[in-house]
Amino acid sequence: MVLGSHDARLGVVMLNPEDKGFANAIDAKQELGPKWAEVVEKGIQTCN
């Protein structure tokens, strides 16, 4: 028996170069593609 959850959430925070954490940030457009805002708005699907 396997218990647990496969829930996932995605959040996007836009950072400026002078913001704390900018050096560790990833580029949403690069990672999610040109329609990244749509992906964030609709949510992500992890069990396709």
C-alpha positions, 0 to 999 in steps of 0.5 A: 500500500502506498500513501501520500499525495502527488499534489504540486503547486507552481508560483512565479515571483518576478525578481529584479537584479537587486532583489534578494534571491535573484542569483538563485532564481530561474528564468520562467520563460526559459524553463516553462516556454513562451506561454509561461504566464498561461501555464502559471494561470492554469496550473501544472499537471504532474500526472499526465 
